[in-house]
Amino acid sequence: MSIAKVVEVNASSNRSFEDAIQSGIAKVTETIHNVQGAWINEQNVVIQNNQIVEYRVNLKVTFLVE
């Protein structure tokens, strides 16, 4: 029997949502093993002077408990 756990992670990038997702997953996998998947719970942007300056994502990351 496998047991999975979910952690919530916030990540950001000044380039794109994709970069924010990649950065978040890379950071999580530095300390959490057996990551199986993730889903994007929320996306938003920070706007300054009519320009997007930051992309933010809220991820839910699933991993197997050993």
PDB file of N, CA, C and O in Angstrom:
ATOM      1  N   MET A   1       0.836  -1.169   0.000  1.00  0.00           N
ATOM      2  CA  MET A   1       0.000   0.000   0.000  1.00  0.00           C
ATOM      3  C   MET A   1       0.890   1.244   0.000  1.00  0.00           C
ATOM      4  O   MET A   1       1.872   1.312   0.739  1.00  0.00           O
ATOM      5  N   SER A   2       0.546   2.206  -0.816  1.00  0.00           N
ATOM      6  CA  SER A   2       1.287   3.462  -0.883  1.00  0.00           C
ATOM      7  C   SER A   2       0.503   4.569  -0.200  1.00  0.00           C
ATOM      8  O   SER A   2      -0.727   4.608  -0.245  1.00  0.00           O
ATOM      9  N   ILE A   3       1.238   5.459   0.427  1.00  0.00           N
ATOM     10  CA  ILE A   3       0.631   6.629   1.045  1.00  0.00           C
ATOM     11  C   ILE A   3       1.259   7.852   0.400  1.00  0.00           C
ATOM     12  O   ILE A   3       2.482   7.955   0.305  1.00  0.00           O
ATOM     13  N   ALA A   4       0.424   8.772  -0.041  1.00  0.00           N
ATOM     14  CA  ALA A   4       0.906  10.000  -0.666  1.00  0.00           C
ATOM     15  C   ALA A   4       0.574  11.185   0.225  1.00  0.00           C
ATOM     16  O   ALA A   4      -0.398  11.164   0.980  1.00  0.00           O
ATOM     17  N   LYS A   5       1.392  12.205   0.122  1.00  0.00           N
ATOM     18  CA  LYS A   5       1.184  13.432   0.868  1.00  0.00           C
ATOM     19  C   LYS A   5       1.232  14.588  -0.125  1.00  0.00           C
ATOM     20  O   LYS A   5       1.888  14.501  -1.163  1.00  0.00           O
ATOM     21  N   VAL A   6       0.533  15.668   0.205  1.00  0.00           N
ATOM     22  CA  VAL A   6       0.498  16.850  -0.652  1.00  0.00           C
ATOM     23  C   VAL A   6       1.026  18.042   0.132  1.00  0.00           C
ATOM     24  O   VAL A   6       0.614  18.284   1.266  1.00  0.00           O
ATOM     25  N   VAL A   7       1.942  18.784  -0.484  1.00  0.00           N
ATOM     26  CA  VAL A   7       2.426  20.038   0.101  1.00  0.00           C
ATOM     27  C   VAL A   7       2.064  21.176  -0.851  1.00  0.00           C
ATOM     28  O   VAL A   7       2.016  21.000  -2.068  1.00  0.00           O
ATOM     29  N   GLU A   8       1.816  22.327  -0.275  1.00  0.00           N
ATOM     30  CA  GLU A   8       1.476  23.509  -1.065  1.00  0.00           C
ATOM     31  C   GLU A   8       2.703  24.404  -1.153  1.00  0.00           C
ATOM     32  O   GLU A   8       3.367  24.660  -0.149  1.00  0.00           O
ATOM     33  N   VAL A   9       3.002  24.880  -2.359  1.00  0.00           N
ATOM     34  CA  VAL A   9       4.201  25.667  -2.607  1.00  0.00           C
ATOM     35  C   VAL A   9       3.825  26.912  -3.415  1.00  0.00           C
ATOM     36  O   VAL A   9       3.041  26.837  -4.361  1.00  0.00           O
ATOM     37  N   ASN A  10       4.385  28.039  -3.034  1.00  0.00           N
ATOM     38  CA  ASN A  10       4.246  29.272  -3.813  1.00  0.00           C
ATOM     39  C   ASN A  10       5.584  29.563  -4.474  1.00  0.00           C
ATOM     40  O   ASN A  10       6.629  29.514  -3.825  1.00  0.00           O
ATOM     41  N   ALA A  11       5.548  29.868  -5.770  1.00  0.00           N
ATOM     42  CA  ALA A  11       6.776  30.181  -6.504  1.00  0.00           C
ATOM     43  C   ALA A  11       6.509  31.364  -7.425  1.00  0.00           C
ATOM     44  O   ALA A  11       5.370  31.625  -7.814  1.00  0.00           O
ATOM     45  N   SER A  12       7.581  32.071  -7.763  1.00  0.00           N
ATOM     46  CA  SER A  12       7.411  33.227  -8.642  1.00  0.00           C
ATOM     47  C   SER A  12       8.571  33.335  -9.620  1.00  0.00           C
ATOM     48  O   SER A  12       9.637  32.754  -9.416  1.00  0.00           O
ATOM     49  N   SER A  13       8.338  34.095 -10.690  1.00  0.00           N
ATOM     50  CA  SER A  13       9.349  34.332 -11.715  1.00  0.00           C
ATOM     51  C   SER A  13       9.057  35.677 -12.366  1.00  0.00           C
ATOM     52  O   SER A  13       7.907  36.112 -12.426  1.00  0.00           O
ATOM     53  N   ASN A  14      10.091  36.321 -12.845  1.00  0.00           N
ATOM     54  CA  ASN A  14       9.863  37.553 -13.598  1.00  0.00           C
ATOM     55  C   ASN A  14       9.803  37.283 -15.104  1.00  0.00           C
ATOM     56  O   ASN A  14       9.709  38.218 -15.898  1.00  0.00           O
ATOM     57  N   ARG A  15       9.859  35.990 -15.501  1.00  0.00           N
ATOM     58  CA  ARG A  15       9.843  35.634 -16.926  1.00  0.00           C
ATOM     59  C   ARG A  15       8.516  35.067 -17.405  1.00  0.00           C
ATOM     60  O   ARG A  15       7.973  35.523 -18.411  1.00  0.00           O
ATOM     61  N   SER A  16       7.968  34.037 -16.665  1.00  0.00           N
ATOM     62  CA  SER A  16       6.746  33.387 -17.147  1.00  0.00           C
ATOM     63  C   SER A  16       6.159  32.470 -16.070  1.00  0.00           C
ATOM     64  O   SER A  16       6.807  32.153 -15.073  1.00  0.00           O
ATOM     65  N   PHE A  17       4.913  32.059 -16.304  1.00  0.00           N
ATOM     66  CA  PHE A  17       4.298  31.076 -15.407  1.00  0.00           C
ATOM     67  C   PHE A  17       5.077  29.763 -15.473  1.00  0.00           C
ATOM     68  O   PHE A  17       5.313  29.122 -14.449  1.00  0.00           O
ATOM     69  N   GLU A  18       5.473  29.367 -16.683  1.00  0.00           N
ATOM     70  CA  GLU A  18       6.229  28.119 -16.859  1.00  0.00           C
ATOM     71  C   GLU A  18       7.518  28.140 -16.044  1.00  0.00           C
ATOM     72  O   GLU A  18       7.868  27.146 -15.408  1.00  0.00           O
ATOM     73  N   ASP A  19       8.223  29.264 -16.059  1.00  0.00           N
ATOM     74  CA  ASP A  19       9.453  29.385 -15.291  1.00  0.00           C
ATOM     75  C   ASP A  19       9.173  29.321 -13.789  1.00  0.00           C
ATOM     76  O   ASP A  19       9.943  28.721 -13.039  1.00  0.00           O
ATOM     77  N   ALA A  20       8.083  29.931 -13.352  1.00  0.00           N
ATOM     78  CA  ALA A  20       7.704  29.865 -11.930  1.00  0.00           C
ATOM     79  C   ALA A  20       7.412  28.427 -11.522  1.00  0.00           C
ATOM     80  O   ALA A  20       7.810  27.995 -10.440  1.00  0.00           O
ATOM     81  N   ILE A  21       6.724  27.689 -12.377  1.00  0.00           N
ATOM     82  CA  ILE A  21       6.416  26.279 -12.089  1.00  0.00           C
ATOM     83  C   ILE A  21       7.708  25.466 -12.008  1.00  0.00           C
ATOM     84  O   ILE A  21       7.906  24.704 -11.062  1.00  0.00           O
ATOM     85  N   GLN A  22       8.586  25.629 -13.000  1.00  0.00           N
ATOM     86  CA  GLN A  22       9.855  24.886 -13.016  1.00  0.00           C
ATOM     87  C   GLN A  22      10.693  25.207 -11.775  1.00  0.00           C
ATOM     88  O   GLN A  22      11.282  24.308 -11.174  1.00  0.00           O
ATOM     89  N   SER A  23      10.745  26.470 -11.398  1.00  0.00           N
ATOM     90  CA  SER A  23      11.521  26.880 -10.219  1.00  0.00           C
ATOM     91  C   SER A  23      10.949  26.270  -8.942  1.00  0.00           C
ATOM     92  O   SER A  23      11.690  25.800  -8.078  1.00  0.00           O
ATOM     93  N   GLY A  24       9.632  26.285  -8.836  1.00  0.00           N
ATOM     94  CA  GLY A  24       8.981  25.708  -7.657  1.00  0.00           C
ATOM     95  C   GLY A  24       9.244  24.217  -7.527  1.00  0.00           C
ATOM     96  O   GLY A  24       9.565  23.730  -6.443  1.00  0.00           O
ATOM     97  N   ILE A  25       9.108  23.495  -8.628  1.00  0.00           N
ATOM     98  CA  ILE A  25       9.354  22.045  -8.610  1.00  0.00           C
ATOM     99  C   ILE A  25      10.822  21.758  -8.313  1.00  0.00           C
ATOM    100  O   ILE A  25      11.130  20.852  -7.538  1.00  0.00           O
ATOM    101  N   ALA A  26      11.723  22.512  -8.916  1.00  0.00           N
ATOM    102  CA  ALA A  26      13.160  22.302  -8.676  1.00  0.00           C
ATOM    103  C   ALA A  26      13.494  22.492  -7.197  1.00  0.00           C
ATOM    104  O   ALA A  26      14.263  21.713  -6.633  1.00  0.00           O
ATOM    105  N   LYS A  27      12.936  23.499  -6.578  1.00  0.00           N
ATOM    106  CA  LYS A  27      13.220  23.766  -5.167  1.00  0.00           C
ATOM    107  C   LYS A  27      12.638  22.670  -4.271  1.00  0.00           C
ATOM    108  O   LYS A  27      13.295  22.217  -3.333  1.00  0.00           O
ATOM    109  N   VAL A  28      11.422  22.250  -4.558  1.00  0.00           N
ATOM    110  CA  VAL A  28      10.784  21.191  -3.760  1.00  0.00           C
ATOM    111  C   VAL A  28      11.580  19.898  -3.829  1.00  0.00           C
ATOM    112  O   VAL A  28      11.775  19.232  -2.812  1.00  0.00           O
ATOM    113  N   THR A  29      12.038  19.543  -5.017  1.00  0.00           N
ATOM    114  CA  THR A  29      12.729  18.260  -5.170  1.00  0.00           C
ATOM    115  C   THR A  29      14.135  18.256  -4.579  1.00  0.00           C
ATOM    116  O   THR A  29      14.784  17.211  -4.540  1.00  0.00           O
ATOM    117  N   GLU A  30      14.615  19.413  -4.119  1.00  0.00           N
ATOM    118  CA  GLU A  30      15.892  19.438  -3.400  1.00  0.00           C
ATOM    119  C   GLU A  30      15.776  18.746  -2.052  1.00  0.00           C
ATOM    120  O   GLU A  30      16.748  18.156  -1.579  1.00  0.00           O
ATOM    121  N   THR A  31      14.605  18.808  -1.422  1.00  0.00           N
ATOM    122  CA  THR A  31      14.439  18.261  -0.074  1.00  0.00           C
ATOM    123  C   THR A  31      13.378  17.175   0.033  1.00  0.00           C
ATOM    124  O   THR A  31      13.370  16.416   1.002  1.00  0.00           O
ATOM    125  N   ILE A  32      12.491  17.089  -0.938  1.00  0.00           N
ATOM    126  CA  ILE A  32      11.426  16.076  -0.898  1.00  0.00           C
ATOM    127  C   ILE A  32      11.695  15.056  -1.995  1.00  0.00           C
ATOM    128  O   ILE A  32      11.920  15.412  -3.151  1.00  0.00           O
ATOM    129  N   HIS A  33      11.670  13.787  -1.615  1.00  0.00           N
ATOM    130  CA  HIS A  33      11.913  12.701  -2.563  1.00  0.00           C
ATOM    131  C   HIS A  33      10.595  12.063  -2.974  1.00  0.00           C
ATOM    132  O   HIS A  33       9.570  12.282  -2.329  1.00  0.00           O
ATOM    133  N   ASN A  34      10.616  11.286  -4.029  1.00  0.00           N
ATOM    134  CA  ASN A  34       9.462  10.548  -4.537  1.00  0.00           C
ATOM    135  C   ASN A  34       8.326  11.450  -4.997  1.00  0.00           C
ATOM    136  O   ASN A  34       7.156  11.092  -4.860  1.00  0.00           O
ATOM    137  N   VAL A  35       8.661  12.624  -5.546  1.00  0.00           N
ATOM    138  CA  VAL A  35       7.621  13.505  -6.076  1.00  0.00           C
ATOM    139  C   VAL A  35       6.972  12.813  -7.272  1.00  0.00           C
ATOM    140  O   VAL A  35       7.661  12.350  -8.181  1.00  0.00           O
ATOM    141  N   GLN A  36       5.651  12.747  -7.261  1.00  0.00           N
ATOM    142  CA  GLN A  36       4.909  12.035  -8.290  1.00  0.00           C
ATOM    143  C   GLN A  36       4.181  12.962  -9.265  1.00  0.00           C
ATOM    144  O   GLN A  36       3.936  12.593 -10.413  1.00  0.00           O
ATOM    145  N   GLY A  37       3.842  14.151  -8.807  1.00  0.00           N
ATOM    146  CA  GLY A  37       3.106  15.061  -9.684  1.00  0.00           C
ATOM    147  C   GLY A  37       2.799  16.364  -8.975  1.00  0.00           C
ATOM    148  O   GLY A  37       3.082  16.531  -7.789  1.00  0.00           O
ATOM    149  N   ALA A  38       2.216  17.283  -9.728  1.00  0.00           N
ATOM    150  CA  ALA A  38       1.841  18.579  -9.165  1.00  0.00           C
ATOM    151  C   ALA A  38       0.691  19.141  -9.981  1.00  0.00           C
ATOM    152  O   ALA A  38       0.529  18.805 -11.154  1.00  0.00           O
ATOM    153  N   TRP A  39      -0.096  19.987  -9.366  1.00  0.00           N
ATOM    154  CA  TRP A  39      -1.103  20.707 -10.114  1.00  0.00           C
ATOM    155  C   TRP A  39      -1.083  22.165  -9.706  1.00  0.00           C
ATOM    156  O   TRP A  39      -0.757  22.514  -8.571  1.00  0.00           O
ATOM    157  N   ILE A  40      -1.436  22.998 -10.652  1.00  0.00           N
ATOM    158  CA  ILE A  40      -1.439  24.433 -10.412  1.00  0.00           C
ATOM    159  C   ILE A  40      -2.779  24.788  -9.795  1.00  0.00           C
ATOM    160  O   ILE A  40      -3.831  24.659 -10.421  1.00  0.00           O
ATOM    161  N   ASN A  41      -2.711  25.236  -8.559  1.00  0.00           N
ATOM    162  CA  ASN A  41      -3.909  25.597  -7.823  1.00  0.00           C
ATOM    163  C   ASN A  41      -4.362  27.017  -8.180  1.00  0.00           C
ATOM    164  O   ASN A  41      -5.558  27.304  -8.229  1.00  0.00           O
ATOM    165  N   GLU A  42      -3.388  27.898  -8.427  1.00  0.00           N
ATOM    166  CA  GLU A  42      -3.710  29.296  -8.686  1.00  0.00           C
ATOM    167  C   GLU A  42      -2.566  29.956  -9.446  1.00  0.00           C
ATOM    168  O   GLU A  42      -1.402  29.600  -9.264  1.00  0.00           O
ATOM    169  N   GLN A  43      -2.900  30.904 -10.282  1.00  0.00           N
ATOM    170  CA  GLN A  43      -1.911  31.715 -10.996  1.00  0.00           C
ATOM    171  C   GLN A  43      -2.316  33.177 -10.860  1.00  0.00           C
ATOM    172  O   GLN A  43      -3.501  33.504 -10.924  1.00  0.00           O
ATOM    173  N   ASN A  44      -1.338  34.054 -10.673  1.00  0.00           N
ATOM    174  CA  ASN A  44      -1.630  35.475 -10.697  1.00  0.00           C
ATOM    175  C   ASN A  44      -0.379  36.239 -11.086  1.00  0.00           C
ATOM    176  O   ASN A  44       0.723  35.690 -11.100  1.00  0.00           O
ATOM    177  N   VAL A  45      -0.563  37.508 -11.402  1.00  0.00           N
ATOM    178  CA  VAL A  45       0.552  38.345 -11.827  1.00  0.00           C
ATOM    179  C   VAL A  45       0.595  39.619 -10.992  1.00  0.00           C
ATOM    180  O   VAL A  45      -0.407  40.058 -10.427  1.00  0.00           O
ATOM    181  N   VAL A  46       1.790  40.193 -10.936  1.00  0.00           N
ATOM    182  CA  VAL A  46       1.987  41.495 -10.312  1.00  0.00           C
ATOM    183  C   VAL A  46       2.206  42.487 -11.453  1.00  0.00           C
ATOM    184  O   VAL A  46       3.030  42.254 -12.336  1.00  0.00           O
ATOM    185  N   ILE A  47       1.461  43.599 -11.428  1.00  0.00           N
ATOM    186  CA  ILE A  47       1.550  44.596 -12.489  1.00  0.00           C
ATOM    187  C   ILE A  47       2.042  45.915 -11.907  1.00  0.00           C
ATOM    188  O   ILE A  47       1.539  46.395 -10.891  1.00  0.00           O
ATOM    189  N   GLN A  48       3.026  46.480 -12.568  1.00  0.00           N
ATOM    190  CA  GLN A  48       3.538  47.805 -12.213  1.00  0.00           C
ATOM    191  C   GLN A  48       3.704  48.611 -13.490  1.00  0.00           C
ATOM    192  O   GLN A  48       4.258  48.114 -14.470  1.00  0.00           O
ATOM    193  N   ASN A  49       3.232  49.843 -13.486  1.00  0.00           N
ATOM    194  CA  ASN A  49       3.333  50.722 -14.670  1.00  0.00           C
ATOM    195  C   ASN A  49       2.799  50.046 -15.926  1.00  0.00           C
ATOM    196  O   ASN A  49       3.411  50.115 -16.992  1.00  0.00           O
ATOM    197  N   ASN A  50       1.642  49.387 -15.785  1.00  0.00           N
ATOM    198  CA  ASN A  50       0.962  48.717 -16.903  1.00  0.00           C
ATOM    199  C   ASN A  50       1.750  47.564 -17.513  1.00  0.00           C
ATOM    200  O   ASN A  50       1.485  47.167 -18.648  1.00  0.00           O
ATOM    201  N   GLN A  51       2.710  47.023 -16.776  1.00  0.00           N
ATOM    202  CA  GLN A  51       3.519  45.901 -17.256  1.00  0.00           C
ATOM    203  C   GLN A  51       3.495  44.775 -16.233  1.00  0.00           C
ATOM    204  O   GLN A  51       3.479  45.030 -15.029  1.00  0.00           O
ATOM    205  N   ILE A  52       3.495  43.544 -16.701  1.00  0.00           N
ATOM    206  CA  ILE A  52       3.623  42.401 -15.802  1.00  0.00           C
ATOM    207  C   ILE A  52       5.074  42.328 -15.355  1.00  0.00           C
ATOM    208  O   ILE A  52       5.978  42.235 -16.185  1.00  0.00           O
ATOM    209  N   VAL A  53       5.299  42.371 -14.050  1.00  0.00           N
ATOM    210  CA  VAL A  53       6.656  42.312 -13.523  1.00  0.00           C
ATOM    211  C   VAL A  53       6.948  41.013 -12.783  1.00  0.00           C
ATOM    212  O   VAL A  53       8.107  40.703 -12.510  1.00  0.00           O
ATOM    213  N   GLU A  54       5.901  40.247 -12.456  1.00  0.00           N
ATOM    214  CA  GLU A  54       6.129  38.986 -11.762  1.00  0.00           C
ATOM    215  C   GLU A  54       4.964  38.038 -12.009  1.00  0.00           C
ATOM    216  O   GLU A  54       3.799  38.433 -11.975  1.00  0.00           O
ATOM    217  N   TYR A  55       5.307  36.777 -12.260  1.00  0.00           N
ATOM    218  CA  TYR A  55       4.329  35.700 -12.432  1.00  0.00           C
ATOM    219  C   TYR A  55       4.382  34.837 -11.187  1.00  0.00           C
ATOM    220  O   TYR A  55       5.462  34.429 -10.759  1.00  0.00           O
ATOM    221  N   ARG A  56       3.220  34.554 -10.599  1.00  0.00           N
ATOM    222  CA  ARG A  56       3.182  33.761  -9.372  1.00  0.00           C
ATOM    223  C   ARG A  56       2.277  32.555  -9.549  1.00  0.00           C
ATOM    224  O   ARG A  56       1.217  32.638 -10.170  1.00  0.00           O
ATOM    225  N   VAL A  57       2.714  31.432  -8.992  1.00  0.00           N
ATOM    226  CA  VAL A  57       1.901  30.215  -9.024  1.00  0.00           C
ATOM    227  C   VAL A  57       1.811  29.610  -7.626  1.00  0.00           C
ATOM    228  O   VAL A  57       2.738  29.711  -6.822  1.00  0.00           O
ATOM    229  N   ASN A  58       0.697  28.995  -7.367  1.00  0.00           N
ATOM    230  CA  ASN A  58       0.505  28.215  -6.152  1.00  0.00           C
ATOM    231  C   ASN A  58       0.357  26.779  -6.621  1.00  0.00           C
ATOM    232  O   ASN A  58      -0.589  26.446  -7.335  1.00  0.00           O
ATOM    233  N   LEU A  59       1.296  25.926  -6.219  1.00  0.00           N
ATOM    234  CA  LEU A  59       1.325  24.529  -6.642  1.00  0.00           C
ATOM    235  C   LEU A  59       0.954  23.598  -5.497  1.00  0.00           C
ATOM    236  O   LEU A  59       1.255  23.877  -4.337  1.00  0.00           O
ATOM    237  N   LYS A  60       0.310  22.506  -5.824  1.00  0.00           N
ATOM    238  CA  LYS A  60       0.121  21.424  -4.862  1.00  0.00           C
ATOM    239  C   LYS A  60       0.929  20.250  -5.405  1.00  0.00           C
ATOM    240  O   LYS A  60       0.658  19.739  -6.492  1.00  0.00           O
ATOM    241  N   VAL A  61       1.917  19.839  -4.633  1.00  0.00           N
ATOM    242  CA  VAL A  61       2.869  18.820  -5.061  1.00  0.00           C
ATOM    243  C   VAL A  61       2.616  17.532  -4.284  1.00  0.00           C
ATOM    244  O   VAL A  61       2.540  17.544  -3.055  1.00  0.00           O
ATOM    245  N   THR A  62       2.485  16.430  -5.005  1.00  0.00           N
ATOM    246  CA  THR A  62       2.223  15.125  -4.402  1.00  0.00           C
ATOM    247  C   THR A  62       3.486  14.278  -4.387  1.00  0.00           C
ATOM    248  O   THR A  62       4.206  14.198  -5.382  1.00  0.00           O
ATOM    249  N   PHE A  63       3.748  13.647  -3.247  1.00  0.00           N
ATOM    250  CA  PHE A  63       4.889  12.737  -3.163  1.00  0.00           C
ATOM    251  C   PHE A  63       4.520  11.528  -2.326  1.00  0.00           C
ATOM    252  O   PHE A  63       3.631  11.590  -1.477  1.00  0.00           O
ATOM    253  N   LEU A  64       5.220  10.419  -2.578  1.00  0.00           N
ATOM    254  CA  LEU A  64       4.981   9.183  -1.831  1.00  0.00           C
ATOM    255  C   LEU A  64       5.767   9.203  -0.527  1.00  0.00           C
ATOM    256  O   LEU A  64       6.937   9.583  -0.497  1.00  0.00           O
ATOM    257  N   VAL A  65       5.115   8.793   0.535  1.00  0.00           N
ATOM    258  CA  VAL A  65       5.753   8.698   1.853  1.00  0.00           C
ATOM    259  C   VAL A  65       6.455   7.350   1.926  1.00  0.00           C
ATOM    260  O   VAL A  65       5.872   6.313   1.610  1.00  0.00           O
ATOM    261  N   GLU A  66       7.714   7.380   2.347  1.00  0.00           N
ATOM    262  CA  GLU A  66       8.476   6.120   2.458  1.00  0.00           C
ATOM    263  C   GLU A  66       8.173   5.405   3.754  1.00  0.00           C
ATOM    264  O   GLU A  66       8.723   4.335   4.013  1.00  0.00           O
TER     265      GLU A  66
END
